[in-house]
Structures are given as structure tokens and as C-alpha cells.
Amino acid sequence: MLRPLSSIFKSSDYPDLLVGLDSPDDAAVWRLDDSRALVLTTDFFTPVVDEPYDYGAIAAANSLSDVYAMGGTPFLALNIAALPPDLDPEISAEILRGGAEMAVRAGVVIAGGHTVQDKEPKYGLVVVGFVDPSRTITKGGARPGDCLVLTKPLGFGVTTTALKRQQAFPEDVAEAVGWMTRLNRDAGRLALEAGVKGGTDVTGFALLGHGLELANASRVGLRLHFERIPFLSGARKYAEAWTFPGGASDNLQYFEDQVKFAASLDEASRMLLFDPQTSGGLLLAVPAERLDGLLQRAAEIDQPAWVIGEVIEGAGIEVD
């Protein structure tokens, strides 16, 4: 679908576009001068939870995440909303309020936007931020020997799909919402302090899909240790009940041939790594000599960080 655009926009014609056309990164980066660049991104999706306010807050946190994943600081946003004409105005207002209050938490102003009518609600943001061009975090910045650090647990997709099927326990939904409404701001700052050059956030392509984007862009392989990967409390039971969203099967079909699993991992465990995440955490390639300092600083600022693997020579992903 996007192939025809490759002959229209060529990176050589836009020397100030540092990131955007040649690699599948989280956001576009446009150089303003030697010390400043703009980071631009957009994202929106249909509801993943029942509460309108929570949906708006999650959608906003997810949209802001791509800027944090690039090492940037967001400052300006626009709403994107598609709302059914027969939807209760109070519900629409709560969606927008959730997004607005999340933006305030991030130090971002929402200065307008655009709304259309649609059969199913959709909401998200266009986000603009600043980044130092010399400190930008990209998917091409991982190097063999780096340690892989994840800043949120997995299991959002399988849990929210259980909610849609009326099979989820309230405490599991509350746990998922708590994580999905957590900004990646502190995780992004932590990465910058540690001098991280390679990273991404974990969203719709799941840990394995986004991990492969990181690996392929950096021309390296990844080794993941399943027992070190964090999951939501209810993720395992929902995986065994097979409440995966449709995107998990899409991810499996698209990425499976680049992943080698240990024979001991059962099907549910494998599928949890293909589970699409909404407002997931950052996956960071941390230089080994800086790992202890990053973990110490993470504990000081109450930022969760799990060491789940390492960057290796080669290609693809190994999961043991």
C-alpha cells in the first residue's frame, strides 16, 4: 500500500529529515539547528477499556509514548477524534477530558484538533516534541553486548480482550489500566541519562515485532530470557483461555519465521510475546557498562526496569 510513496519522497531531497523515510522508527525527526530537532508523531485507536475517561487517558499516553521512545520531550498536541453522532455527549466529553488531563500530566498543551463522525469511537493525538539531534534514540542504535531493558510488563492485549468478552476480573483490568495510563516520560529520561542510543516502545507489533524492528534496523540479533520477562498478574490465565486479540495472530504470521523459541515454551507462552500492547513500555538497548547505573537510578525515581535479554551478533530473536 505504501510502496508507491517511495518514489515520491526521497530522503536525499530532505537533508533536515533525520528520521522518517529510511527506517521504521517511532516518530519523524526534523532538524531545526545543531542542538534542536522536532519530533512528530500521531496515533489513534478504538476503545480498549469500558470507561470513557480511561480510554482517553490511555490513548493520549500511547500517542505521547513515541516521542519519549525517541528521547524527546513533547510540548504540543492536537486531538484526533471520530465519534458516533448518537454517542452520549457526556461520554465524548469524558474521552476528551481523559486525554486532556493526561496531556497536562505530561506538560503538554492540546491546542485544538479535528473531529469527524464515525460508527465506532476512535481517539488519539498528533504530538510534537523537541529532541537533541545528537541524543536521539532510534531503532538502529543497538549494538552487540547491549543489555535489553523493558519498562512495563506485557499482557495488555490479552487482558483487555478478556474484558471485551466479559471474562476479565476487575482487579486485572485495574492493573492493566494503571500501567497503560503510566507515561513513559521517566523511562525516556532514564534512557537519556544512561546514554542509550537504541530503543523503541512496545505497542501493536508486540514485544517480538518491535524487538525485530530494533534488531533489523541495527543489523543485530536479540536473545530474550522468558523467565525474566514481566507479565500482568492475569496474563497467563487469559492466555490459557485464549483471549488474544486478532492482532496477536497477525503478529505471529508476520514475525514467526524470524523467531527461534526454546522447545520448553508452550503455545500460550509464545503467543504472549506476540500479544499487541497498548501504551506499552520502552524496550531499551543499554550499554553493559551503564546498566548498573541505569538500574540504580531507576530505583531512585521509582521507574520499573527489567533486564530481559541482550543484543547479540546475527539476526532475528532467540527466546530461551
N, C-alpha and C positions, 0 to 999 in steps of 0.2 A: 504493500500500500504506500509506503514512504519512499520506495525506490525512485520514482520519478523526480522527487525533490533533490536527489543527489546531483543532478546535472544543473540545477538552478542555483543552489547555494554552495559555493566552494570556499573552503577555509582560507585558501590563499588570497581571496578577494577581501577578507575581513581580518587584517592582522591584529586588531584590538579584541577580537573574539577569541579569548584564550581557551575557553572550554565551551563546547556546544555542538559542533558539526562532526568532529572526527572520532569521538568516543561517547559511549552511553553513560554519561555521568549524571549526577543527581540534579544539577542545575546548570544554566548557562552563566558564563563569567565574561564580563566585558571590561577591559582595562580603561580606566579614566586617566591615570598617570602612574608613575613608578611605585607609588605607595598605596593606591586605592583602585579597586575594581568593583563593579556592580555584580551582584549575584541575583539571578532572576529565575523564578520557578512558578509552576502552577499545578494544582491538584484538586480534584473534587470526586465525590463518590456518593452512592446511595446509602441509606441508613444502615448502620451495623448494630445498633442498640435501639431499645424502645423509647428511652427518654429523649425528647427533642433537644433539651439543653445539653445533655451528654454528647449526643450526636454532633451538634455544632461545635462543641469544645474539642472533640476528638478530630473532626475534620480540619479544624484550624491548626491543632498541634501537628497533625500529619503534614499539612501544607508547609508549615514553618520548618519541619524537620530537614527538608532538602537543603535549606540554607545552612543550618547547623552542620550537616554532614559534609559540606564543602569548606568548613572552617570559618563561615561568615557570621555576621550579626545582622538579623533582619531589622528593618525600621519602618517599612511602609507596606500596606497590603490593600487589595481590593477584593470585595466579595464576588463570588460566582455562585448563583443560586438558580435552580429550576424547581418551581413549586407548583403543585396541582392547584387549579383555581378553586376547587371545592375544599381545600385543606383549611381547617380551622385557623384563622389568623393568629390566635394565641400560640398555636404550635409553630407556625412560621416564625413568629417573633422570638420564641424560645430558642429555636435553632440559631438564629442570628445573634441572639444575646450570648449564647454559649460560645460562639466564635469570637464575638467582640471581647468578652471577658478573658478568654484565653489570649487574645492579642495583647490586651493590657498587661497580663502577667509577663508576656514576652517583651514588653517595652515597645510594642508595635502599634501604629495608628492605622485603622481601617478607614480609608478616605474615599468611600463610595464603592462602586461596583456595578454589576449588571444582573438583572433577574429576568427570566423567561418563564412561561407556563409549560409544564410537562406533566405526564401522568404519574410519575414517581419522583419523590423529592431527591434532589441532588444538591450538594453544597460543598464549597471549598474556597480557596483563596488563590489569588495571584500575590506573590510575595517578592519584595525587593530588599536586598541587603548589601552591606559592604564587606569586602574581604581584602586582605593584603595579598597582592598577586604572588609574592614570594612565599606565602604560608598557606596557599590553597591546598586543601585535602582533595585528592582525586582518586578514582578507581585505578589509575595507572601508577600509583605511588608505592605499592607494596614491594618488598624485597625479601629474598630467601633469608631465613633466620628471624624475621619479624614474628612476634607473638600475636595471636588473634584474640582480641578482647571484645566481648559483647556486653552492651549496657542495659538491655532489658531482656526478660525471659521470653520464650516463644509460647505459642498456643492460643493466640488471639483469634485466629480464623476458626479453628475447630470449636472454640468456646462460644463465639458469637453465632455460629451456625447452629449449635445446640440450642441457643436462646431462640432463634427463629423457628426451630422445630418444637419449641416448648419442652425441651428436655434438660435445660440448664438449671442448676441450683443458684439461688440468688447470691450466695456468698461467692460463687465462682464468677458470676457476672460482675459483681462489685470489684473483685480483684482485677479482672481484665480492664474494666473502665478506669480503675486507679492507675494502671500502667499506661493505658492508651492516652490518658489526659496528662501524663507527665511529659513536660517539654524535654527535648534533647539539648537544651541550652547548656547545662552544666557539663554534659558529656562532650559537647563540642569544644567548650573552653578547656576541658581537661586534655583533650587531644591536642589542642594548640600548644598548651603549656609543655606537653611532652614532646613536641616537635614531630608529631605524627604527619606523614605525607600521604599515606594510603588508607582509604576507608570509604564507607558507604552507609546508608541506612537500610534497614531490613523492612521491606514493605511487601508489595503484592507478589513479587517473584520468590518470596520466602528466603530462608537462610541460604539454601543451596543455590537458588537462582542468582541472588545478589552476590553471594560468595563467588560464583563463577564469573560474574561480570568483573569483579575485583581481580580474580585470578587471570582471566583472559586479557584484560586491559594491561595488567602488569607483566604478562608473559611468565607467570609462575604457577605453581600448584599450591593447594591448601590441604592440610591434614587436620581433621576435626576429631576430637575425642568425645564420643556421645555421652559418656557418663559425666562430663564436665558441663554439658550444655544445660542451662536452666530452663524450666518449663513452669507454666502456671499450675496451681495445685490440682485443677480438674482436667488438665490437658490429656493425661493418659487415659482416664476413663472415657472421655469423649472420643478420643482416637479409637479406642476399642469398640465404641458404639458406632464408629464410622460416620461422625457428623462433620466431615470435612466439607468445606465449600467447594464449588465446582472448579475454582482456580487451582486447587491442590492437584487435581488430575491433569489440568493443563500444564502445570509446572513439571509434574512427573514426566509427561510425554515429551516436553521440550528439552529438559535438562538431564534426564536419567542417563543417557549414554555418556555423559561426562563425569559421572559419579561412580565410585567404587565403594561398596558397602562391605563391612565385615559380615561374614556368614552368620554370626551370632545375633545380628539385629533383625527383629521380626518386622512384618509389614507395617504395623501400626507405628513403630519407632521410625521407620524410614519415611513414612508419609508425614510425620510431624515435622520433618525437616523440609518438606515441600509445602507446608501449610502457609498460605498467604497471611501476612501480617498487616494490620492497620496501625499506623503510628507506632511502629516498632522501634527498637533501639538502634544504636550505631554499631557497626562491625568495623573495628579499627585494627590496622596492622602496625603494631607498636614495636619499634626497635628494641631488641632484647635488653640492651644496656640501660634502657629507660623504663623498663617495665616496673621495677620495684618502686621507683619514684612516682609513676602514674598510679599504682595501686595505693600507695601511702596517701597521696593527695586525694584520691577518690574517697578513701575512708574519712578523711578530714572534712570533706564537703558533703558527705552522705550521698555519694553518687555510686550506685551499684556498678560493679565491673567484674565480669567472669572471664578468666583465661580459658578459652575453649579449644585452642589448637595453635598451629604455627604455619608460617609460609615456607614452602619447600621448593626446590628445583623441580622443573617438569611442567605438567599441565593437569587441569581437572581438579577434582576433590576426592580425597580418600577419607572415609568415615570408619573409625575403628571402635 
